[in-house]
Amino acid sequence: MRSLLSYSRPLNGALEKIAINPILKESLGNFTRDMDRRNIAGGLDLQEPLPTVEADATLLGQVVNGLLANALEAMVEGGKVTL
């Protein structure tokens, strides 16, 4: 229950203007070994340049990492994930 409550609390993140593409590239790179082991191809289809957004880069990276982890778990027979 405590972990569920921690998700509902507002975070005091450090908001700054950031570019999203570098975060997406880093997140995909974090999963390269796991993707290779699971026979999952990774790809990037990024638009350049995107406008910056005001966000906490660390928290945004955690969100993308969580989405990628969920995607890989769902791909039990391999496949391709594209950001």
N, C-alpha and C positions, 0 to 999 in steps of 0.2 A: 504494500500500500504506500509506503514511503516513497518508492521510486515513481509511482504513478503521480503522487502529489508534486514531485519535483518537476515533472513535465508541465504541470498546469501553472506553476509560478512564473511570473515574468522574470526574465534574466536581465541583468545589468551589463549587457555586452558593450563592447567598445565600437560604437557605430562610426564608420568612416566611409569615404567614397572608395569603392573597390571595383576592379574589373573581374568579371565572372569567369572568363575563359581560362585564366591561369589556375583558378581553383578547380575547375572541371578537369583540366589536364593533370593536375597533381592527384586528384582523387582517383582518376582512372589508372594512373601509374601505381597507386598504392595497391591495386588489385591485380596487377599483371601476373604475378606468380600463381595466385589462386585461379585466375582465369585460364592460364596455360594448363594447369593441372586438371581443370574441369572441362577442357576442350571448348572454351568459350572465347570467341574473338571479341576484341574491343575496338571501338572506333570512335572517332571524333568528327562531328559535322558542325563546326562552329562558325558562326558569322563574325566576320571581322570588319570593322571594329564595332563592338557593342558599346552602348553608353555605360558609364559607370553607375553603380547603384550604391545607396547608403545602407550598409549592413555590417555585421560583425563577421570578418573573414573566417575566423576559427569556427564559429557556429554554423556558418554556411557550408564550410567544408565537412563538418560533422553530419549535416543533413544529407549532402550528396553521398558521403561514404555510407550512410545508413541505407539510402535508396539503392546504391550499387550492391551492397551486401544482400539486401532483400531480393534484388533481381537475380543475382548469382545463385542464391538458394533455390529460387523457383525454376532455374534452368538445369534440371537434373540430367538431361540428355545432351548438354552442350547447346551451342547457339551463338548468337551475336548480340552484344549490347552496344548501343551507340548513344553518345552524348552530343 
